Amino acid sequence: MALLFLALRLVPLQPAMPDSALDPSWQWALNAAVADDMSFGRDLVFTGGPASSVVTTMYHPSTYIWTVGLSLLLAIVMWAALRMTCNEERWLHAAVATTLLAGLPEREGLLLVAPLLAVMGLANALARESRRQNVLWLIAVALVISVMVVVKGSMLVLALTAYAASFFLCLKRGRLPVISLALPPLLVAVLWLLLGQRLQSLPSFAGAEVELASGYTDAMSLGDPWSALPAFLLLGIAGLAMCAGFARIRGIGGIGSVILAMVAAATVATGVKQGFVRADEHLLIAFSALLGIGIAALAVSHRNVRTSAGAALLIVLAVVCVEFGAGALTLILPAHQLEGVESADAAVRRAVGALPSLSTQYNSAVASISQDVSLPALAGTVDIYSYNQADVLSRSLNWSPRPVFQSYSAYSVELAERNRAHLSGGAAPEWVIFAPQAIDDRYPSAEDGPSWVELLRRYEPSTFAGDKVILHRRPAQPAALPPPSGRGTEARLGQRVDLSPSSGLQFVTFEIDPSTLGLAALTLYKSQPLRLTVWTADGVDHTYRLPLGMARAGFLLSPMTSTASEFGSLYGNPSDCETPSRTVVALKVDSTNLLWNSIYRFAVSPIVSPPM
């Protein structure tokens, strides 16, 4: 019964259907990319992999069977690890723990615990000296690792942690260390191929995930890091206290206990950091991961350390009450098993014809999105900026995306350059549907800033569709030009700098570096974001958030451009868009001096684009 609860919670019997918002757009787009045989890591660079629907539960006819199968596999491994470790004497502990895991509020937080439990099952099997069980659990660990790799980039650290842990657990055990090293990469490659990917793109995918992860914290942080720091530290300490439970499991001693505790600590670090970077609904990921670790620790650990694990769980709940109020406990407590039961009920009603089939629901959702989209039929390949890929997919246009296909994620120099180079290469789309859609109060033109230059040079406006301008690729393509550059100006954080009078389009790049403390904060927690204030010729000041990677890549500084119609005005005579309310005459970069070097440089240079 406990396994059934967990399987119903993880297997999306009533999956999510397409929608037109930001997150549903990328979730649907990743599924569509698998269906269209796009190459992850080359054609697409995003935090989700070809099996991302295991996390998102987004339905697509081409990926649903894999979502069900891989989710069920994870449920079985997690249940079996608890059942085996608790053994016959404490079977009730395993049943209760499995049932509580099925009630965790956030699916991704629950999935973060899977590698830890798989490694725990392997450690238990090795302690029993059963050759058959050893091989089975090495396969189980390898399967969990392979799923983590193809699901989401944030799972990659835990996959590598489980990989290393399985090797060290198997040391001095005959051929098992060789099997532990060879099996996970083999199963990753097999699953990668089964998902329709090319084997040669796997290293590119891994490299892209590392690139995305390296800039994620600075680019995507929300909320004041100082006010959230006490909660972050308390939850981290509580999570580490729970890890002690994995160091005291009956029958597993010595190196095995140390390795399990380290895998648990890596899970705590991943879950807490992932929750606090965005500090919004992502906090549910942190709380779910911590509760999952605590629940498992209480079930499997020696009675002498259960008290500390239980006390750590109470600290987690206390932090929730203090930070969000006692009412938030209804969201946090592991009492969401009914969601799995409701999905099973929906599946039964579909089977007897009381509900439409999944394919019917999918087609209905797509048709509903299409009715609200005011896009014309476009012959040829199409991309859309900055997000809203659902608009293109719902109209069955020939979607040909840039690598980082949602512009807010092109938050490093390398990622922005990939998108810029795509527009100047042979795979560039014939049509671009464009609207500035900066998130998190960023400067409107900072997202995909270098690509704006290529769009101005290589495309021209064709028509408008709602709040978007439709651009068509120029028949005669201009020669490639080096990125805009200019003489650097030195400034100090918090200092207003008046700009030299100039006309036309102005491109800016910044050279700003975090301090030593800032680098540590970005690695372990998050930093205070940079803020860019600009003054326009009408005397008004405007303040925005400035991600470091986007500042280094550069963007259109003046005239300020925040709508599709304003972007359309950039073509043709530059004086047409040089209104006082859009012309930038001064700027200031500001943040916490403790976390950023106080001296920085910036360069402003003109953008030269072909005439209409």
BAGU-267950 format. One line per 5 residues: number of its first residue (from 1); their letters; for each residue y, z, x of C-alpha. Coordinates in pm, 1 decimal. Example, Ala and Ser with C-alpha at 12.3 -4.5 7.8 and 13.67 -1.06 7.14 Angstrom:
# BAGU-267950
1 = AS = -450.0 780.0 1230.0; -106.0 714.0 1367.0
***
This chain:
# BAGU-267950
1 = MALLF = 0.0 0.0 0.0; 237.7 80.6 287.2; 165.1 -256.7 447.7; 231.6 -422.7 113.7; 571.0 -253.7 86.3
6 = LALRL = 664.6 -366.3 438.0; 541.1 -720.9 381.6; 735.7 -749.3 55.3; 1047.9 -627.0 235.0; 1018.4 -870.4 523.8
11 = VPLQP = 873.7 -1180.0 355.8; 1158.5 -1339.7 153.9; 974.7 -1423.0 -167.9; 1318.0 -1467.6 -329.5; 1515.4 -1624.2 -43.8
16 = AMPDS = 1889.1 -1679.9 -26.1; 2018.5 -2013.0 -153.7; 2294.6 -2231.4 -1.9; 2656.4 -2136.4 -57.8; 2989.7 -2266.1 68.1
21 = ALDPS = 3123.9 -1959.0 251.1; 3141.8 -1918.2 628.7; 2810.9 -1737.2 692.0; 2602.2 -1928.4 436.5; 2738.1 -2250.7 588.4
26 = WQWAL = 2597.3 -2182.0 935.5; 2275.8 -2042.0 791.6; 2220.2 -2357.4 589.3; 2332.9 -2577.3 879.8; 2074.2 -2429.5 1116.2
31 = NAAVA = 1798.1 -2502.9 866.7; 1932.4 -2855.2 814.0; 1936.0 -2905.8 1191.1; 1564.3 -2826.2 1206.8; 1496.4 -3069.0 922.7
36 = DDMSF = 1699.2 -3340.6 1100.9; 1517.9 -3287.3 1434.5; 1832.6 -3176.2 1615.0; 1779.2 -3016.6 1953.7; 1879.6 -2650.7 1981.5
41 = GRDLV = 2054.9 -2582.5 2310.2; 2166.6 -2946.2 2344.4; 2274.1 -3085.9 2007.0; 2346.4 -2736.3 1874.5; 2469.4 -2422.2 2046.5
46 = FTGGP = 2474.5 -2119.2 1821.0; 2354.3 -1759.4 1806.9; 2071.6 -1854.5 1570.4; 1760.5 -2043.7 1675.2; 1530.0 -2282.7 1488.2
51 = ASSVV = 1363.8 -1989.0 1310.3; 1692.5 -1817.1 1218.9; 1589.3 -1801.1 854.3; 1356.6 -1511.9 948.2; 1678.3 -1307.6 979.2
56 = TTMYH = 1902.0 -1483.3 726.2; 1629.2 -1560.1 464.2; 1820.2 -1881.2 384.0; 1592.5 -2119.5 195.3; 1530.2 -2476.3 301.8
61 = PSTYI = 1225.2 -2684.2 204.8; 1161.9 -2772.6 570.0; 1166.1 -2419.8 710.9; 1052.2 -2187.9 430.8; 683.7 -2192.1 520.8
66 = WTVGL = 770.8 -2082.7 875.5; 997.0 -1808.7 743.9; 717.7 -1667.7 530.7; 452.4 -1693.1 801.5; 654.7 -1541.0 1084.4
71 = SLLLA = 792.6 -1262.2 863.6; 442.2 -1170.4 750.1; 322.3 -1169.8 1111.0; 594.0 -921.4 1209.6; 508.9 -696.1 914.6
76 = IVMWA = 140.3 -686.6 1010.1; 210.0 -609.8 1376.8; 455.9 -329.3 1292.7; 214.3 -171.4 1044.0; -85.9 -205.5 1276.5
81 = ALRMT = 102.4 -43.2 1565.3; 189.2 261.4 1356.1; -158.2 280.2 1202.3; -331.7 262.1 1539.3; -101.8 505.6 1719.3
86 = CNEER = -124.6 767.8 1447.3; -506.4 721.1 1436.7; -739.5 857.1 1171.2; -613.8 1213.4 1192.7; -257.2 1125.9 1096.5
91 = WLHAA = -301.5 818.9 880.7; -61.0 963.4 627.1; 213.9 971.3 891.9; 163.9 600.2 948.1; 166.7 525.3 575.6
96 = VATTL = 486.1 720.4 512.8; 660.0 573.2 818.1; 566.5 216.6 721.9; 688.6 272.6 366.6; 1018.0 417.7 491.6
101 = LAGLP = 1067.6 124.9 730.4; 1032.1 -102.1 427.6; 1329.7 79.0 275.4; 1578.0 30.5 561.8; 1901.8 -119.3 430.1
106 = EREGL = 1952.2 -404.1 680.6; 1681.8 -660.7 755.5; 1808.8 -739.6 1106.3; 1809.3 -372.8 1203.1; 1446.7 -347.0 1088.8
111 = LLVAP = 1351.9 -652.7 1295.2; 1506.5 -497.6 1606.9; 1235.8 -229.5 1594.5; 948.9 -482.7 1597.8; 927.5 -531.7 1978.9
116 = LLAVM = 923.2 -153.9 2034.7; 637.6 -102.8 1788.1; 440.7 -394.8 1933.5; 468.4 -249.2 2285.4; 366.0 90.4 2145.8
121 = GLANA = 53.0 -67.8 1997.0; -31.5 -221.9 2334.8; 20.0 110.7 2514.8; -211.5 282.6 2268.7; -478.2 14.4 2305.3
126 = LARES = -464.2 39.7 2685.9; -502.1 417.1 2663.5; -822.7 369.6 2461.8; -972.9 145.4 2731.4; -1090.8 -109.5 2474.1
131 = RRQNV = -1101.6 -458.2 2626.9; -1104.4 -627.9 2287.6; -808.5 -426.9 2159.7; -620.3 -482.5 2485.3; -640.7 -861.0 2447.4
136 = LWLIA = -552.5 -847.1 2077.2; -243.2 -638.7 2144.0; -133.6 -857.9 2432.8; -147.7 -1146.4 2185.2; 43.6 -939.1 1928.3
141 = VALVI = 318.7 -853.2 2178.2; 340.5 -1216.1 2289.0; 370.6 -1330.4 1928.2; 652.4 -1084.4 1856.6; 831.9 -1191.9 2175.4
146 = SVMVV = 802.1 -1559.8 2080.1; 942.0 -1493.2 1730.8; 1234.2 -1293.9 1871.4; 1323.9 -1579.4 2110.0; 1337.1 -1850.9 1841.2
151 = VKGSM = 1508.8 -1637.3 1576.8; 1839.7 -1520.1 1722.8; 2011.1 -1486.3 2057.2; 2078.8 -1115.0 2005.5; 1701.7 -1060.2 2001.0
156 = LVLAL = 1660.8 -1216.6 2347.0; 1731.1 -892.2 2536.8; 1464.5 -703.9 2342.3; 1219.7 -992.3 2386.8; 1268.7 -977.8 2764.7
161 = TAYAA = 1241.9 -598.2 2757.4; 909.6 -617.8 2572.1; 792.9 -886.2 2815.7; 863.6 -666.9 3118.3; 717.4 -359.8 2947.9
166 = SFFLC = 387.3 -533.2 2867.0; 353.6 -641.0 3230.8; 414.0 -293.6 3374.6; 180.5 -136.3 3119.5; -96.5 -372.6 3232.1
171 = LKRGR = -54.0 -318.8 3606.9; -375.2 -226.4 3791.9; -587.8 -337.3 3496.7; -776.7 -634.3 3630.8; -658.2 -967.5 3491.5
176 = LPVIS = -437.7 -817.0 3224.6; -112.0 -838.1 3427.8; -163.1 -1213.5 3471.9; -233.6 -1254.0 3099.7; 73.5 -1045.3 3010.0
181 = LALPP = 291.0 -1272.9 3224.9; 143.3 -1603.9 3113.2; 85.9 -1550.6 2740.1; 441.4 -1491.0 2607.3; 596.9 -1802.8 2772.0
186 = LLVAV = 300.4 -2006.7 2650.2; 339.9 -1887.9 2289.5; 718.4 -1934.8 2304.3; 660.5 -2296.4 2411.4; 397.2 -2353.1 2140.6
191 = LWLLL = 616.0 -2205.6 1865.4; 915.2 -2403.0 1995.6; 714.7 -2725.6 1966.0; 575.8 -2634.0 1624.7; 932.7 -2588.0 1501.3
196 = GQRLQ = 1005.1 -2948.8 1595.6; 1192.3 -2880.2 1918.9; 1158.8 -3061.5 2250.9; 1018.6 -2850.4 2531.0; 1280.7 -2971.4 2778.8
201 = SLPSF = 1558.7 -2826.1 2560.1; 1418.1 -2470.5 2578.0; 1593.0 -2380.4 2908.4; 1919.0 -2521.2 2767.7; 1876.2 -2306.1 2457.0
206 = AGAEV = 1819.2 -1992.7 2665.9; 2120.9 -2070.8 2885.0; 2339.9 -2133.5 2581.1; 2235.2 -1802.0 2427.0; 2335.2 -1622.2 2747.0
211 = ELASG = 2672.3 -1802.1 2742.7; 2729.1 -1706.5 2379.8; 2632.3 -1345.2 2445.9; 2862.3 -1313.5 2748.4; 3175.8 -1384.3 2547.0
216 = YTDAM = 3074.6 -1243.7 2210.6; 3209.6 -889.6 2249.9; 3565.8 -985.1 2340.5; 3586.7 -1274.2 2093.9; 3430.3 -1111.1 1789.9
221 = SLGDP = 3530.7 -743.6 1813.7; 3694.4 -595.5 1507.7; 3849.4 -255.5 1449.8; 4018.3 -9.8 1683.0; 3774.4 75.9 1965.2
226 = WSALP = 3935.2 414.0 2031.2; 3898.5 548.5 1679.1; 3535.7 434.9 1655.0; 3439.9 562.5 2002.4; 3332.1 916.8 1893.4
231 = AFLLL = 3095.2 774.5 1631.2; 2962.5 521.0 1882.8; 2889.6 792.5 2138.9; 2734.0 1030.2 1887.2; 2503.6 762.8 1749.9
236 = GIAGL = 2408.7 652.3 2100.2; 2324.5 1009.1 2204.6; 2127.2 1066.4 1884.7; 1937.0 743.6 1941.2; 1850.1 840.2 2297.7
241 = AMCAG = 1725.6 1176.9 2171.0; 1489.8 990.5 1939.3; 1355.4 798.4 2238.3; 1204.6 1121.7 2369.7; 955.1 1099.5 2085.5
246 = FARIR = 806.0 785.0 2238.1; 759.2 966.2 2569.7; 532.6 1223.1 2403.2; 265.7 1031.5 2212.8; -81.3 1180.9 2212.4
251 = GIGGI = -314.1 990.7 2443.6; -38.1 794.1 2616.5; 76.9 958.6 2935.1; 233.0 882.2 3268.8; 387.7 542.8 3314.8
256 = GSVIL = 312.6 436.3 2957.8; 533.7 711.0 2813.0; 821.2 623.9 3045.2; 798.1 254.4 2959.6; 792.1 321.3 2585.0
261 = AMVAA = 1094.8 549.0 2611.6; 1282.0 277.1 2803.0; 1200.4 11.5 2543.6; 1320.7 252.8 2274.5; 1643.2 310.1 2470.4
266 = ATVAT = 1699.0 -66.2 2497.6; 1651.7 -91.6 2121.0; 1906.4 185.2 2062.9; 2159.6 18.1 2293.6; 2112.8 -321.4 2128.8
271 = GVKQG = 2135.2 -190.4 1773.6; 2436.2 35.8 1825.1; 2637.9 -219.0 2023.1; 2555.7 -495.2 1775.6; 2677.6 -278.3 1490.6
276 = FVRAD = 3001.7 -162.9 1650.4; 3130.7 -492.6 1790.2; 3223.8 -621.0 1445.8; 3240.7 -272.3 1290.0; 3205.6 -411.2 936.7
281 = EHLLI = 2882.6 -462.4 742.6; 2720.0 -509.8 1083.8; 2720.8 -130.3 1107.2; 2422.4 -139.4 873.1; 2230.4 -307.3 1155.7
286 = AFSAL = 2301.9 -11.4 1384.5; 2210.6 248.2 1125.4; 1893.2 64.8 1023.9; 1778.2 31.1 1384.6; 1845.2 400.2 1455.5
291 = LGIGI = 1672.9 515.3 1138.9; 1378.2 288.4 1216.0; 1341.7 434.2 1565.4; 1371.1 787.9 1432.0; 1116.8 730.4 1155.0
296 = AALAV = 866.5 582.8 1399.5; 925.5 865.0 1649.7; 859.2 1131.0 1385.0; 534.6 958.0 1289.0; 382.1 907.4 1633.7
301 = SHRNV = 526.4 1176.7 1861.9; 383.5 1512.7 1962.0; 482.3 1799.1 1735.7; 684.3 1962.5 2015.1; 942.0 1680.7 2013.4
306 = RTSAG = 950.3 1605.1 1641.4; 1220.1 1867.0 1595.0; 1456.8 1686.9 1832.5; 1384.7 1350.4 1667.9; 1449.2 1501.1 1325.7
311 = AALLI = 1771.7 1663.0 1445.9; 1884.3 1328.5 1587.7; 1821.5 1164.8 1251.4; 2035.3 1430.6 1084.9; 2314.7 1355.5 1333.9
316 = VLAVV = 2301.8 990.2 1232.9; 2332.7 1083.7 865.1; 2614.7 1328.8 945.0; 2808.5 1057.5 1127.6; 2773.3 836.5 821.6
321 = CVEFG = 2911.8 1110.2 597.3; 3206.5 1186.7 826.8; 3301.3 823.9 893.1; 3237.7 670.0 551.4; 3191.2 954.1 303.1
326 = AGALT = 2881.3 1101.8 143.8; 2859.4 810.3 -97.5; 2766.6 582.1 193.3; 2432.6 759.2 221.0; 2310.5 557.7 -76.2
331 = LILPA = 2351.4 246.4 140.4; 2205.1 396.3 457.6; 1901.3 593.8 344.1; 1564.0 412.5 373.6; 1522.9 381.9 -1.3
336 = HQLEG = 1552.4 6.2 -51.4; 1183.6 -64.2 -114.9; 1269.0 -182.6 -463.6; 1428.8 -496.2 -318.5; 1089.9 -612.1 -195.3
341 = VESAD = 929.9 -529.6 -529.0; 1198.7 -727.0 -710.9; 1137.9 -1030.6 -488.3; 765.8 -1008.3 -563.9; 844.4 -989.6 -935.6
346 = AAVRR = 1058.1 -1303.2 -902.9; 772.1 -1481.4 -724.5; 530.2 -1390.2 -1003.7; 773.5 -1510.8 -1269.4; 815.7 -1839.8 -1082.6
351 = AVGAL = 439.0 -1878.5 -1071.3; 409.3 -1844.3 -1451.1; 708.5 -2069.7 -1518.6; 947.4 -1794.8 -1632.5; 1184.0 -1875.5 -1344.8
356 = PSLST = 1270.6 -2211.0 -1184.1; 1085.7 -2302.9 -867.6; 1252.1 -2247.9 -531.2; 1309.3 -2620.3 -488.0; 1477.7 -2634.6 -829.9
361 = QYNSA = 1698.9 -2336.6 -742.1; 1784.1 -2502.3 -410.4; 1880.1 -2832.7 -572.5; 2087.4 -2649.4 -832.0; 2276.1 -2454.3 -563.1
366 = VASIS = 2345.8 -2773.1 -367.0; 2468.8 -2950.4 -680.1; 2698.8 -2658.4 -763.1; 2857.2 -2670.9 -416.6; 2894.9 -3049.2 -437.3
371 = QDVSL = 3084.4 -3024.7 -767.1; 3348.8 -2805.3 -604.7; 3393.4 -3030.1 -299.9; 3662.4 -3297.3 -307.5; 3529.8 -3517.1 -28.7
376 = PALAG = 3498.3 -3896.0 -58.1; 3186.4 -4087.6 42.3; 3215.1 -4163.9 413.9; 3008.9 -4434.8 578.5; 2909.9 -4323.8 927.3
381 = TVDIY = 2863.4 -3997.9 1110.9; 3073.1 -3698.4 1002.6; 3170.9 -3362.7 1149.3; 3381.2 -3090.2 990.2; 3625.7 -2841.7 1147.2
386 = SYNQA = 3642.3 -2548.5 1156.9; 3347.9 -2440.8 937.9; 3238.6 -2514.4 574.6; 2942.7 -2726.3 684.6; 2812.8 -2668.7 331.3
391 = DVLSR = 3075.4 -2916.6 206.4; 2926.7 -3196.8 417.7; 2562.9 -3100.7 357.5; 2607.1 -3074.2 -19.3; 2746.5 -3428.3 -34.3
396 = SLNWS = 2455.5 -3564.9 176.7; 2697.5 -3705.1 434.0; 2562.2 -3802.7 775.0; 2637.1 -3473.6 949.3; 2673.6 -3521.9 1326.0
401 = PRPVF = 2798.9 -3188.3 1457.6; 2966.0 -3090.7 1782.9; 2748.6 -2850.8 1986.5; 2926.2 -2527.8 1883.2; 2954.2 -2644.0 1525.5
406 = QSYSA = 3169.3 -2356.9 1394.9; 3490.0 -2342.4 1595.2; 3537.7 -1965.0 1598.7; 3224.6 -1945.6 1818.0; 3364.8 -2176.7 2089.4
411 = YSVEL = 3508.6 -1866.8 2252.0; 3458.7 -1938.9 2622.5; 3586.5 -2209.9 2855.4; 3235.8 -2355.2 2885.4; 3169.7 -2360.7 2511.3
416 = AERNR = 3511.0 -2510.9 2435.2; 3451.6 -2775.3 2701.7; 3119.8 -2871.2 2542.4; 3295.7 -2945.7 2216.9; 3580.2 -3132.8 2386.8
421 = AHLSG = 3340.5 -3347.3 2590.7; 3144.5 -3428.2 2274.8; 3451.6 -3590.4 2118.5; 3505.3 -3812.5 2422.0; 3137.7 -3912.9 2453.3
426 = GAAPE = 2908.6 -4162.6 2285.8; 2781.6 -3912.9 2026.2; 3128.5 -3846.5 1883.0; 3141.4 -3875.6 1501.8; 3314.5 -4163.6 1330.4
431 = WVIFA = 3482.7 -3926.9 1085.1; 3618.5 -3575.4 1125.9; 3707.2 -3358.9 827.2; 3964.8 -3117.7 962.2; 4140.2 -2798.0 862.6
436 = PQAID = 4251.8 -2508.4 1086.0; 4052.7 -2203.8 971.1; 4113.3 -1935.5 1231.1; 3936.5 -1605.2 1161.5; 4024.5 -1247.1 1255.9
441 = DRYPS = 4402.3 -1315.0 1274.2; 4364.5 -1546.1 1573.5; 4638.8 -1787.7 1674.0; 4581.9 -2080.5 1432.1; 4518.3 -2345.3 1700.6
446 = AEDGP = 4323.1 -2125.3 1945.5; 3979.7 -2209.7 1803.7; 3843.4 -2524.9 1971.1; 4184.2 -2560.8 2138.5; 4087.2 -2830.6 2393.3
451 = SWVEL = 3924.7 -3036.0 2116.3; 4258.7 -3060.0 1935.4; 4387.7 -3267.8 2226.0; 4094.3 -3509.7 2193.8; 4134.3 -3529.0 1818.1
456 = LRRYE = 4499.6 -3625.2 1859.5; 4414.5 -3888.7 2119.5; 4096.5 -4039.2 1973.5; 4137.8 -4007.1 1595.1; 4401.9 -4086.1 1337.3
461 = PSTFA = 4460.0 -3957.7 982.3; 4298.6 -4160.4 705.6; 4357.0 -3950.2 394.0; 4369.4 -3594.8 263.2; 4098.3 -3426.4 58.0
466 = GDKVI = 4207.9 -3096.0 -90.9; 4309.9 -2865.2 193.3; 4157.1 -3091.8 459.7; 4271.9 -3402.7 642.9; 4014.1 -3675.9 705.8
471 = LHRRP = 4040.8 -3832.2 1050.6; 3892.1 -4167.5 1152.4; 3799.1 -4256.8 1507.9; 4040.2 -4506.7 1665.2; 3884.7 -4852.2 1726.8
476 = AQPAA = 4023.5 -4862.5 2081.3; 3944.1 -4544.4 2266.8; 4187.4 -4425.0 2535.8; 4067.4 -4349.3 2885.9; 3963.6 -3994.4 2966.1
481 = LPPPS = 4239.0 -3767.6 3094.1; 4216.2 -3439.9 3283.6; 4289.7 -3126.8 3077.8; 4661.2 -3052.4 3031.4; 4802.9 -2847.9 3315.9
486 = GRGTE = 5137.8 -2717.5 3427.1; 5302.5 -2481.1 3672.9; 5190.3 -2125.3 3621.2; 5437.0 -1853.9 3526.2; 5369.9 -1493.1 3616.1
491 = ARLGQ = 5434.2 -1230.0 3352.2; 5354.2 -870.3 3270.0; 5170.2 -741.3 2963.2; 5423.9 -647.7 2698.5; 5700.0 -861.8 2850.2
496 = RVDLS = 5875.8 -1122.3 2637.5; 5901.7 -1454.7 2823.7; 6148.6 -1718.5 2705.9; 6012.1 -2072.3 2737.0; 6199.2 -2364.7 2887.6
501 = PSSGL = 6346.0 -2593.5 2620.4; 6111.0 -2887.1 2563.5; 6019.8 -3136.7 2295.3; 5684.8 -3267.7 2177.2; 5349.3 -3096.7 2168.8
506 = QFVTF = 5300.9 -2808.6 2412.6; 4961.1 -2688.8 2540.5; 4920.5 -2343.1 2694.2; 4654.4 -2181.4 2913.8; 4638.5 -1818.1 3024.2
511 = EIDPS = 4484.0 -1646.5 3323.9; 4425.0 -1288.3 3215.4; 4164.2 -1055.8 3361.5; 4017.1 -730.5 3231.9; 4044.4 -427.6 3457.4
516 = TLGLA = 3736.4 -258.6 3603.5; 3737.8 -15.6 3312.2; 3785.6 -309.1 3074.3; 3481.0 -488.5 3215.5; 3274.3 -173.1 3165.4
521 = ALTLY = 3402.8 -138.1 2809.5; 3316.3 -501.1 2728.7; 2966.0 -455.0 2868.9; 2878.6 -121.4 2712.5; 3097.4 -107.4 2402.8
526 = KSQPL = 3402.8 -323.5 2324.5; 3761.0 -360.8 2442.7; 4108.4 -350.1 2293.5; 4183.7 -713.4 2199.4; 4467.6 -907.5 2354.4
531 = RLTVW = 4761.1 -974.9 2119.9; 4983.6 -1281.9 2139.5; 5330.8 -1264.3 1987.6; 5535.2 -1583.2 1962.6; 5897.1 -1626.3 1855.7
536 = TADGV = 5995.0 -1945.2 1676.0; 6335.6 -2113.4 1683.7; 6430.9 -1959.1 1350.4; 6413.9 -1612.8 1511.5; 6092.2 -1498.1 1344.2
541 = DHTYR = 5813.3 -1332.9 1547.6; 5443.1 -1383.0 1471.0; 5161.9 -1171.3 1618.8; 4800.0 -1283.7 1650.6; 4477.2 -1179.5 1814.4
546 = LPLGM = 4398.8 -1372.1 2135.1; 4033.9 -1389.0 2252.3; 4016.6 -1405.2 2631.5; 3793.3 -1713.7 2656.0; 4010.3 -1911.4 2416.0
551 = ARAGF = 4320.4 -1808.9 2612.4; 4162.2 -1941.7 2930.8; 4045.1 -2265.8 2764.8; 4394.3 -2330.0 2625.8; 4534.0 -2445.5 2295.1
556 = LLSPM = 4832.7 -2604.0 2120.9; 5115.2 -2351.4 2143.2; 5398.4 -2547.4 1981.3; 5457.8 -2656.3 1715.8; 5267.3 -2383.9 1533.2
561 = TSTAS = 5003.1 -2551.1 1318.9; 4805.8 -2360.0 1058.5; 4730.7 -2613.6 781.4; 4575.0 -2958.1 756.6; 4905.2 -3111.5 649.1
566 = EFGSL = 5080.0 -2960.5 951.2; 4806.1 -3098.7 1173.3; 4854.6 -3440.8 1019.2; 5224.4 -3421.2 1106.8; 5134.6 -3399.7 1478.1
571 = YGNPS = 5052.9 -3769.7 1478.7; 5330.1 -4023.0 1519.7; 5683.2 -3914.9 1605.8; 5674.7 -3561.8 1761.3; 6025.8 -3487.9 1632.7
576 = DCETP = 5889.8 -3499.9 1276.3; 5719.3 -3164.5 1324.4; 5978.7 -2992.6 1542.3; 6118.0 -2769.5 1270.7; 6266.5 -2430.5 1369.7
581 = SRTVV = 5991.7 -2242.6 1185.0; 5722.8 -2413.8 1396.2; 5885.7 -2453.5 1737.9; 5782.0 -2173.4 1975.8; 6062.9 -2058.2 2208.7
586 = ALKVD = 5918.2 -1735.3 2355.7; 5590.3 -1547.4 2386.7; 5447.2 -1209.2 2478.5; 5091.0 -1099.1 2555.5; 5015.0 -733.4 2499.8
591 = STNLL = 4723.4 -490.0 2497.5; 4608.2 -161.3 2651.4; 4696.3 -156.0 3022.0; 4395.7 63.1 3100.7; 4161.0 -217.6 2994.8
596 = WNSIY = 4354.0 -523.1 3120.3; 4531.4 -610.0 3443.0; 4902.1 -575.6 3377.4; 4996.3 -901.1 3557.0; 4881.5 -1235.5 3420.6
601 = RFAVS = 4977.6 -1602.8 3446.6; 5024.4 -1875.7 3190.0; 5104.3 -2247.5 3206.3; 5266.1 -2468.6 2943.2; 5229.0 -2847.4 2964.7
606 = PIVSP = 5294.3 -3145.1 2733.4; 5020.9 -3318.3 2533.3; 5037.4 -3695.0 2555.4; 4867.8 -3879.9 2268.8; 4860.0 -4253.5 2184.6
611 = PM = 5106.1 -4377.3 1921.2; 4984.5 -4435.1 1564.5
***
